[in-house]
Amino acid sequence: MNTWGMYLYIGIFVLSVVIMTSITVYAWRHRRVSSASAFARSLTCALAILWGSLLRTVLPPDNPFTSAAFSLMMIGIISVPPAWLFFALDYSGQVDWLTRRCVLALSLVPALSIVLFLSNPLHHGFYRDTRFYQIGFLTSFSSVYGPWFYVHTAYSYALMLIGAVLLIRFAVRTFHLYRLQAWLLVLGAFSVLIPNIMTTLKISEFSYTFAGFLVMAILYGQAIFRYRLLNLSPVARHTLVDTLSDGMVVVDAQETIVDLNPAMAKLLGVDTQTSIGRPVWDLLPSGADWETWLRAPTGAQATLTLAGSDGPRAYDVQVSLFYDHWKNISGRMLVLHDITERQQAAEARERYAQELEARNAELDAFAHTVAHDLKNPLSAVVGYGMFLTSRDSRINDEQRLSMLNTIVRQGKRMSSIIDELMLLASLRRLGDVSFSPLDMGQIVAEVQERLALVIEEKHTHVNLPETWPVAVGYAAWVEEILANYLSNAIKYGGDPPEVTLGWDVQENFLRFWVRDNGAGLTPEEQTRLFTPFTRLDQISAKGHGLGLSIVRRISDKLGGQVGVVSKPGEGSTFWFTLPMPEPSSQ
């Protein structure tokens, strides 16, 4: 090699050192994820080789620092293979191997190699002889290998090969971005490994490993700055994606699966590893517009319902796009986010809001009805009470007795209104009650006794069937329904009232009805029945509008229905249904 060749040699050497040092410093300052730290450690070991080799080359053979530089170079050479393997394991996601015991076991041979190299003058087990000599203004060396050198070399190359295989295997199975990162890492490693093998085999008098480091620095620079090696590594993916509860699948431009997290694998009922490389259409369940979502030119967002072990599950579907350097779509990511609980909570809030709105409307009607229905009887009580307390001499005993009877009658009316209001309030708060077979004949008899005075006063004729069936319900509530129906039939019936009670069977329910001989109801009037606080006769002052609202609420809690059949001039038939008992309970 002539002088100009030596200058070119050392110039490229220095350039390699400068670039490699810059990349190493950058890697340490931007080690945001664990694999980036492992990458920086492997670069540091490689940098020791470069600096030691450069100093050993430019220092004179007899300079005492030449031997120290050679030692630095050898320590770097011994340390690079395990550091490379640890990085490859970390980067490819094989972190289960990076236990303390495994790391110590893999580091045992390199540690012993460093000890034997540093103590080589005592036993010559690493090098039998090492000699430095000068060629022009550069220093080279020659050595005779000892037995441990071959152990160290075989072990180091094995570690380098295993790490390369891990990265190649990972590159084949991952998607576009990680694939490019992995291939650049492998090519960079081999660009140094091949010149090192040539030096070990003593093919050249000078080592050209530094040229390999220059190539590696360029390739690693691409991985770092262009493909975000230190910002987006597979370990970050493992941390951020594999632990997600959201299902995620990534497909390439050919719609082949290149990545799949455990949550998506569980959702689809497939194995994570065996699914990589398969067409995505082989795994996605039917019943959704997957093709439209995954092939949308700008991504997509939708909702989806899938069957689950605990019932239907709702998911938010989101499709994102990946672009290559030329802005072409290189892949897509499909994410399924379980929104079942959120949807159920939203539905519960909506139901609660509707119930609250209905209750507020009922409270408004409640206040209006109570004020209206209590005003007249209360006015009568107060008015007659004032007459009685005035000691007016014009009031005779017969008039006084009539006023007292009116006060008693209006007081009973107010008491009835309050009782029904209290029943309506109790229906709001009351939880589940125990339903049982009912003796409908006994309930009807109690209702007749309860309304005996009204029946007698109105000269009402009540027709009953010969027998009553057994229904299922809650006796106190069913009695209240019949009391309301019978009371209304008497109030709004003919003169005199003719009331007929009966029953029939409708599918799995028993229908009970009360028919009157009153004026009947128009279709428009029928539509307003069973709504809160609506009177049968808005003009009449006798009804207070709570009865049918209570009937509807009771029927809802009993699991039945209410209704009316009526025509103007033909009377009305009010009915309600109750469940039939099971055959064994009759």
ZAFISE-163410 format. One line per field, with one value per residue (C-alpha): residue in three letters; x, y, z. Coordinates in pm, whole numbers, plus 32768, in hexadecimal, padded with zeros to 4 digits. Layout:
<rovos>
type: [Ala_...]
x: [X_...]
y: [Y_...]
z: [Z_...]
</rovos>
This chain:
<rovos>
type: [Met_Asn_Thr_Trp_Gly_Met_Tyr_Leu_Tyr_Ile_Gly_Ile_Phe_Val_Leu_Ser_Val_Val_Ile_Met_Thr_Ser_Ile_Thr_Val_Tyr_Ala_Trp_Arg_His_Arg_Arg_Val_Ser_Ser_Ala_Ser_Ala_Phe_Ala_Arg_Ser_Leu_Thr_Cys_Ala_Leu_Ala_Ile_Leu_Trp_Gly_Ser_Leu_Leu_Arg_Thr_Val_Leu_Pro_Pro_Asp_Asn_Pro_Phe_Thr_Ser_Ala_Ala_Phe_Ser_Leu_Met_Met_Ile_Gly_Ile_Ile_Ser_Val_Pro_Pro_Ala_Trp_Leu_Phe_Phe_Ala_Leu_Asp_Tyr_Ser_Gly_Gln_Val_Asp_Trp_Leu_Thr_Arg_Arg_Cys_Val_Leu_Ala_Leu_Ser_Leu_Val_Pro_Ala_Leu_Ser_Ile_Val_Leu_Phe_Leu_Ser_Asn_Pro_Leu_His_His_Gly_Phe_Tyr_Arg_Asp_Thr_Arg_Phe_Tyr_Gln_Ile_Gly_Phe_Leu_Thr_Ser_Phe_Ser_Ser_Val_Tyr_Gly_Pro_Trp_Phe_Tyr_Val_His_Thr_Ala_Tyr_Ser_Tyr_Ala_Leu_Met_Leu_Ile_Gly_Ala_Val_Leu_Leu_Ile_Arg_Phe_Ala_Val_Arg_Thr_Phe_His_Leu_Tyr_Arg_Leu_Gln_Ala_Trp_Leu_Leu_Val_Leu_Gly_Ala_Phe_Ser_Val_Leu_Ile_Pro_Asn_Ile_Met_Thr_Thr_Leu_Lys_Ile_Ser_Glu_Phe_Ser_Tyr_Thr_Phe_Ala_Gly_Phe_Leu_Val_Met_Ala_Ile_Leu_Tyr_Gly_Gln_Ala_Ile_Phe_Arg_Tyr_Arg_Leu_Leu_Asn_Leu_Ser_Pro_Val_Ala_Arg_His_Thr_Leu_Val_Asp_Thr_Leu_Ser_Asp_Gly_Met_Val_Val_Val_Asp_Ala_Gln_Glu_Thr_Ile_Val_Asp_Leu_Asn_Pro_Ala_Met_Ala_Lys_Leu_Leu_Gly_Val_Asp_Thr_Gln_Thr_Ser_Ile_Gly_Arg_Pro_Val_Trp_Asp_Leu_Leu_Pro_Ser_Gly_Ala_Asp_Trp_Glu_Thr_Trp_Leu_Arg_Ala_Pro_Thr_Gly_Ala_Gln_Ala_Thr_Leu_Thr_Leu_Ala_Gly_Ser_Asp_Gly_Pro_Arg_Ala_Tyr_Asp_Val_Gln_Val_Ser_Leu_Phe_Tyr_Asp_His_Trp_Lys_Asn_Ile_Ser_Gly_Arg_Met_Leu_Val_Leu_His_Asp_Ile_Thr_Glu_Arg_Gln_Gln_Ala_Ala_Glu_Ala_Arg_Glu_Arg_Tyr_Ala_Gln_Glu_Leu_Glu_Ala_Arg_Asn_Ala_Glu_Leu_Asp_Ala_Phe_Ala_His_Thr_Val_Ala_His_Asp_Leu_Lys_Asn_Pro_Leu_Ser_Ala_Val_Val_Gly_Tyr_Gly_Met_Phe_Leu_Thr_Ser_Arg_Asp_Ser_Arg_Ile_Asn_Asp_Glu_Gln_Arg_Leu_Ser_Met_Leu_Asn_Thr_Ile_Val_Arg_Gln_Gly_Lys_Arg_Met_Ser_Ser_Ile_Ile_Asp_Glu_Leu_Met_Leu_Leu_Ala_Ser_Leu_Arg_Arg_Leu_Gly_Asp_Val_Ser_Phe_Ser_Pro_Leu_Asp_Met_Gly_Gln_Ile_Val_Ala_Glu_Val_Gln_Glu_Arg_Leu_Ala_Leu_Val_Ile_Glu_Glu_Lys_His_Thr_His_Val_Asn_Leu_Pro_Glu_Thr_Trp_Pro_Val_Ala_Val_Gly_Tyr_Ala_Ala_Trp_Val_Glu_Glu_Ile_Leu_Ala_Asn_Tyr_Leu_Ser_Asn_Ala_Ile_Lys_Tyr_Gly_Gly_Asp_Pro_Pro_Glu_Val_Thr_Leu_Gly_Trp_Asp_Val_Gln_Glu_Asn_Phe_Leu_Arg_Phe_Trp_Val_Arg_Asp_Asn_Gly_Ala_Gly_Leu_Thr_Pro_Glu_Glu_Gln_Thr_Arg_Leu_Phe_Thr_Pro_Phe_Thr_Arg_Leu_Asp_Gln_Ile_Ser_Ala_Lys_Gly_His_Gly_Leu_Gly_Leu_Ser_Ile_Val_Arg_Arg_Ile_Ser_Asp_Lys_Leu_Gly_Gly_Gln_Val_Gly_Val_Val_Ser_Lys_Pro_Gly_Glu_Gly_Ser_Thr_Phe_Trp_Phe_Thr_Leu_Pro_Met_Pro_Glu_Pro_Ser_Ser_Gln]
x: [8000_8098_808A_7F4F_7EA8_7F02_7E71_7D30_7D2C_7D4D_7C5B_7B47_7B9F_7B76_7A2F_79AA_7A08_7967_781F_780F_7855_7744_7644_76A1_767E_7532_74B7_750A_745D_7321_72F7_717F_7136_71EB_7265_72F9_73CA_7443_7491_755D_7622_767A_76E8_77C4_7875_78A7_792A_7A32_7AAC_7AC0_7B74_7C62_7CB0_7CE4_7DD0_7E8D_7EB7_7F31_8011_817A_81BC_8294_819D_8117_7FB5_7FBA_7F97_7E7E_7DC9_7DEB_7D56_7C31_7BF7_7BFA_7B0E_7A1D_7A41_79F4_78CE_7818_7789_76CA_7658_75DD_7520_747E_740C_7386_72C1_7236_71E2_7139_7061_710E_712F_70DD_7245_72D4_72C4_73E4_7448_7445_7508_7610_762B_7657_7754_782A_7905_793E_7996_7A8D_7B1B_7B5E_7C07_7CE1_7D39_7DA2_7E6B_7EF8_8069_8045_7FC2_7FB5_7E68_7DC9_7EF5_8036_80E8_8088_8171_813F_81FC_81F7_8198_81DA_8143_8041_805D_7FE8_8005_802B_7FCE_7FD0_7E85_7E70_7D73_7C76_7C72_7BC4_7AC4_7A83_7A69_797B_789E_7899_783D_772C_7694_76A6_7600_74EA_74A1_7498_73AC_72C2_72B5_728A_7172_70D0_70FA_7047_6F1D_6EEC_6E53_6EF5_6F8C_7026_7091_7167_71FC_7259_72F9_73CC_7442_74A2_7556_7612_7687_76FC_77B4_7898_7895_791C_7A55_7A8D_7A91_7B8F_7C6C_7C4B_7CB2_7DD8_7D70_7DF5_7F14_7E34_7CDB_7BBF_7ABF_7AA7_7A19_790B_78C4_7899_7798_76F0_76E3_7638_753B_74F7_74CE_73BB_7313_7327_72D0_71F8_7147_713B_71F9_7223_70BD_6FF2_7085_6FDA_7015_6F4B_6E48_6E4A_6E1D_6D15_6C5B_6C74_6BFC_6AD5_6977_691A_6936_6A31_6A90_6B7E_6B72_6C60_6C0B_6BB3_6AB5_6B8C_6BA5_6CFA_6CA9_6BA0_6B87_6B06_69C0_6963_69D2_68F0_67D1_67F3_683D_698B_6AF9_6BD4_6D06_6C5A_6B7D_6CA3_6CBF_6B57_6A5B_6994_684D_688B_686A_676B_660D_64E4_63CE_6493_6501_6675_66CC_6644_66F3_6847_6850_67DC_68D8_68DC_68A3_6757_6699_655F_64B2_6488_63D9_6474_6409_64CB_64D6_6402_631A_6333_6453_645F_65A3_6620_66D3_67F0_68CA_6A0C_6AF8_6C74_6D36_6E8E_6F99_6EEA_6D9B_6D02_6C25_6D02_6C17_6AE8_6AA5_6952_6901_67CC_6780_667E_6574_6470_647F_6486_635B_629D_62E7_6270_6130_60FA_612B_6036_5F34_5F66_5F3C_5DFC_5D79_5DD8_5D28_5BF1_5BF8_5C1D_5AF2_5A2C_5A91_5A0D_58C6_58C6_58DC_57CB_56E3_570E_56D8_559E_550C_5543_54D4_535C_532F_541E_535F_521B_52AE_533E_5200_510E_51FC_51F8_507A_506A_5161_50B7_4F8E_4EA8_4D45_4CB4_4D4B_4C56_4CAA_4C4B_4D33_4E49_4E2B_4E31_4F70_5013_4FBA_504F_5190_51A6_5161_5262_535D_5335_5365_54AA_5515_54D4_55A4_56C3_56B0_56CB_57E9_589F_5866_58ED_5A22_5A56_5A4F_5B74_5C49_5BD6_5CC4_5C72_5B5A_5B00_59F8_5915_57D1_56A4_5544_5498_533C_53B4_545A_5318_5250_533A_531D_519F_51A9_5298_51A8_5066_4FEC_5021_4F7C_4E50_4E3C_4E3D_4D53_4E5C_4E1B_4F5E_4F68_5072_50DC_5090_5202_534F_5499_55E0_56D7_5832_5875_5877_5722_572E_578A_5685_557E_55DD_55B2_5458_53F6_5451_53A0_5266_525F_527B_5171_5084_50D9_50C2_4FC1_4E52_4D3A_4D2B_4E87_4E93_4FF0_5064_51AB_523E_5378_53FE_5546_5639_5765_582C_5771_5622_5560_5478_537F_527A_5161_5076_4F3E_4FB7_4FD5_510F_524C_52B9_53FC_54A8_5440_54BC_5617_5632_55DA_56DB_57BE_581B_570A_5609_549B_5397_52B9_537D_523D_51C6_5252_5228_535A_54B4_5581_5669_55B7_560F_5775_5795_56F6_57F8_591C_58A0_5869_59CA_5A5A_5980_59FB_58A6_57F1_56C3_55CC_546C_5365_525A_516C_509E_4F44_4FA2_5060_51CA_5288_53CA_54B4_5602_56CE_5781_5867_57DA_5877_5958_589B_5956_58F3_577E]
y: [8000_814F_8291_8319_81CD_81E4_8343_82C8_819F_8276_837C_827D_81ED_8340_837F_8230_8286_83DE_8361_8235_830C_8401_82EB_824D_8397_83D7_827A_82AF_8400_8379_8227_824A_80D5_7FA8_7F1C_8073_8056_7EFD_7F89_80A4_7FAA_7ED8_8012_8070_7F20_7F4D_80AC_801E_7F47_8076_815E_8050_7FEB_8155_81A8_8060_80B3_821C_81F1_8176_8008_805A_8152_80C9_813E_805E_7F2A_7FD3_802E_7EC4_7E51_7F43_7EBA_7D4F_7D98_7E31_7D04_7C16_7CE8_7D29_7BC8_7BA6_7D13_7CD3_7B99_7C49_7D60_7C68_7BB1_7CF7_7D87_7C4B_7C2C_7AFC_7BAE_7A72_7A03_7B3D_7AC1_7B02_7993_7980_7AC6_7A4F_78FE_799B_7A93_798C_7937_7AA6_7B02_79E4_7A4D_7BAF_7B26_7A38_7B48_7C41_7B35_7AA4_7AEB_79F7_78CC_7925_7875_7984_79EC_7925_7A56_7BBC_7CA8_7E12_7E94_7FCC_7FEB_814A_822E_8128_8011_7EAD_7D73_7BFE_7AF1_797D_7902_7841_772C_7812_78FC_77EF_77B7_792B_794C_7826_789C_7A06_79A7_78C2_79DF_7AC6_79C1_797B_7AEE_7B14_79E9_7A81_7BC9_7B21_7A49_7B7B_7C41_7B31_7B2B_7C98_7DB3_7EB6_7FB0_7EB1_7DD8_7EF2_7F39_7DCD_7DA0_7ED9_7E57_7D04_7D99_7E8A_7D6E_7C9C_7DC4_7DB7_7C40_7BE9_7CCB_7C45_7AE3_7B4C_7BE3_7AAF_79D2_7AC4_7AF6_7C5D_7D03_7E28_7E08_7E9B_7E6E_7FE9_7FF4_7F03_7FEB_810B_8041_7FDA_8145_81AB_808E_80CA_823C_81E1_8105_8217_8350_82CE_81A5_8225_8106_81BD_823B_8115_7FC4_7E72_7E7F_7FBD_7F05_7DE8_7EDD_7FAF_7EB1_7D52_7DCC_7E8B_7E10_7E90_7D98_7DFC_7D5D_7DEE_7D87_7DDD_7E5C_7CF6_7CDF_7BDB_7BE0_7C5C_7CAA_7C3A_7C81_7B84_7C41_7C26_7ABA_7A6A_7B2B_7A6E_7921_78ED_78BF_79F5_7952_7871_798D_7A5E_7A41_79D4_7AA2_7B79_7B07_79A7_7A1E_7B37_7AC6_7AED_7BE4_7D27_7DFF_7DB4_7DE0_7F42_7FA4_7F0B_7F8A_80EC_81DE_82C4_81D1_8186_8194_80D1_8005_7E8E_7D89_7C30_7B02_7ACC_79C9_7AAD_7B27_7C22_7D17_7E6D_7EE9_802C_7FD9_80B6_807F_8149_8156_812F_81DF_8194_8292_82DA_831E_81DB_810D_7FF5_7F63_7F8F_7F66_7EF1_7F37_7EBA_7F74_7ED3_7FD8_7EEA_7F78_80DB_8096_7FED_8113_8205_813D_8135_82AE_82DD_81FE_82B9_8406_838C_830A_8450_8517_843E_8464_85DB_85E4_8511_85F3_871F_866A_85F0_8752_87CB_86A8_86B6_882B_880D_86D8_8747_88AD_886E_8781_8850_898E_88E3_886F_89C5_8A7B_89A5_89A5_8B20_8B22_8A2D_8AF0_8C3C_8BDE_8C82_8C71_8C45_8AE4_89E5_8887_87E2_88C6_8899_871F_8735_8807_870F_85F1_86B4_86EF_857A_8519_8611_85A4_843A_84A8_855A_842A_834D_8436_842E_82B1_828B_8384_82BF_817D_8220_8296_813C_80A5_818A_8109_7FA4_7E99_7D35_7C91_7B24_7ABD_7997_78F4_79CF_7981_7A70_7A29_7A98_7BD2_7C33_7BFF_7CE5_7DEE_7DDD_7E01_7F28_7FD8_7F63_80C0_8145_8012_803B_81B3_8194_8064_7FB0_7E52_7D85_7C49_7B45_7A02_78B6_7863_791A_788E_788B_7997_79F8_7B4D_7C1B_7C24_7D8A_7E13_7D4A_7DBC_7F25_7EED_7E57_7F66_8076_7FCA_7F82_80E0_8183_809B_810A_827C_828C_817B_81A1_81FB_8111_807D_7F1E_7E8B_7D39_7C8F_7B6F_7AC4_7A06_7966_7A0D_7932_7906_7A1C_7A40_7B78_7C0C_7D1B_7E08_7E7C_7FA2_802A_8190_8286_81E6_828B_8316_8292_83DC_83BC_8255_82C0_83A2_8292_81EC_831B_83C6_8496_848C_848B_83B4_84E5_862A_86EE_861F_867F_8520_847D_84E8_8450_836D_8221_81B5_822F_814A_802D_8052_8059_7F28_7E67_7EB6_7E2F_7CF9_7CB3_7CE7_7DE3_7EC7_7F44_7FB1_7F57_8060_8106_823F_81E0_8071_8083_8027_7EED_7F1F_7DF4_7D84_7C45_7B66_7A3D_78E0_7800_76DE_7592_7515_7647_762C]
z: [8000_7F97_805F_7FB7_7FF1_8160_8172_80CF_81BB_82F3_826A_823C_8391_843A_837F_83FB_855F_854E_84B8_85A0_86D0_866A_863B_8789_8843_8795_87F1_8960_8966_88BD_8963_899C_89A5_8A34_88E6_8896_89D2_896B_8812_88AC_8981_8850_8797_88C0_88AF_8738_8774_885E_873C_8656_8749_87BC_8656_85E8_8707_86DB_8568_858A_86BE_8694_86E5_8812_88A9_89F5_8997_8861_893A_8A01_88BE_884A_8995_8967_880A_8885_89A7_88AC_87C4_88E3_8963_881A_87DC_8929_8914_87B1_881C_8945_885E_875D_886D_88F2_879C_8719_884E_88E5_8A31_8AF5_8AB2_8B4D_8CB2_8D9D_8D99_8C1D_8BF3_8CED_8C3E_8AE5_8B71_8C1C_8AED_8A86_8BEE_8C00_8AAE_8B30_8C67_8B9D_8AA3_8BAF_8C63_8B21_8B7A_8C9B_8BD6_8A62_8A48_8972_889B_8891_8803_879F_86E5_8671_8543_846D_82FC_8285_838D_83F6_84F6_84BA_8589_8563_8658_8691_871B_885F_88AA_8956_882A_875F_8874_8886_870A_86DE_87FB_8781_861D_86A4_876C_863F_8562_865E_867C_8502_84E1_85E6_8528_83D5_845E_84F3_83AE_82EA_83D6_842E_8365_8284_8378_8465_8340_82B2_8408_843E_82E7_8313_8465_83D3_82A6_8389_8468_8341_82AA_83DB_8410_82B6_82CC_842D_83AB_82A1_83B0_848B_8365_8321_81B8_81BC_8270_82CE_836C_82A1_83B1_83CF_826D_82DF_8402_830D_8249_838F_8402_82BD_82D5_8445_83FE_8306_840C_8513_8451_8338_83D5_853E_85DE_8728_872F_86AE_86FB_8722_8898_88A5_87D9_88D7_89F3_894B_8876_8907_8A59_89C6_8A07_88AC_878F_8682_8536_8430_82C3_81A8_804D_7FE4_8104_81B4_832E_83A1_850D_8603_8775_8878_88B0_873E_8730_8857_87BB_8672_871B_8668_86C3_86AD_8611_8516_849D_8421_82A8_826F_81A8_8296_81F8_827E_83E5_83ED_8457_8371_83A5_8376_8254_8285_8117_8108_824B_81FA_8094_80DC_8041_8171_828F_8333_847B_84CE_85DD_85E6_86BD_86E5_87B0_88F2_8A06_8AE4_89D1_88B2_88C7_8820_8782_86F2_85A8_8533_83FE_83DC_82B2_8299_8187_80F6_8096_7F4C_7FFB_7F7E_8066_80EC_81EE_82CC_843D_84B9_8627_86DF_8821_8907_8954_89E7_8B48_8AC4_89E3_8AFC_8BE0_8AD4_8AA4_8C1C_8C2C_8B10_8BBA_8CFE_8C4D_8BAB_8CF7_8D9F_8C90_8CB4_8E2D_8E11_8D26_8E1C_8F3A_8E79_8E36_8F9E_9027_8F39_8F89_9100_9106_9030_90D6_923C_9203_91E7_9310_93E3_938B_93EF_953C_958B_951D_95E3_970A_9710_9706_9827_98FA_98B3_9993_9894_9923_97CA_97B3_983A_98B4_976E_96A6_97A4_978A_960E_961C_9709_961F_94FC_95C5_9615_94AD_9421_952B_94BC_9356_93AE_9474_9345_926A_9366_9382_920B_91FC_9308_9246_910B_91CA_925E_9102_90A6_91C6_91EE_9170_9113_91DA_91F8_90FA_914A_90D1_9118_918E_909D_9132_928A_91F9_9141_927F_9342_9232_9243_93BB_939A_92AA_9351_93AC_924B_91B3_9298_926B_90EC_90F0_9023_8F9F_8F91_8EBB_8F0F_8E60_8F05_8F35_8F38_8EB5_8F77_8F03_8F78_9013_9151_91FA_927F_912B_906B_9166_911D_8FA4_8FCF_90CA_8FD1_8EAF_8F79_9012_8EBA_8E2B_8F3C_8F1C_8DA3_8D68_8D14_8DFE_8EAE_8E67_8DDC_8E12_8D97_8DFD_8D38_8CB7_8B8B_8B1A_8A2A_89D6_8B1C_8BD2_8C7C_8C1E_8D25_8CC7_8D52_8C69_8CAD_8C05_8BF5_8AD4_8A48_89CB_887E_87E1_8834_89A2_89AF_8942_8A75_8B6D_8C51_8C37_8D7E_8E20_8D07_8D69_8CC2_8CBB_8CB7_8D02_8E25_8F78_9001_8F69_8FD9_8EBE_8F89_8F6A_8E08_8E30_8F5D_8E9A_8D86_8E7A_8F39_8DF8_8D83_8EC8_8EB1_8D50_8CB1_8BD8_8BF0_8AEF_8A9D_899D_896F_887D_88B7_8931_8971_8ABA_8AFF_8B5B_8C1E_8C33_8CBF_8C9D_8D96_8D5A_8D77_8E83_8E2C_8E25_8F58_9027_8FEB]
</rovos>
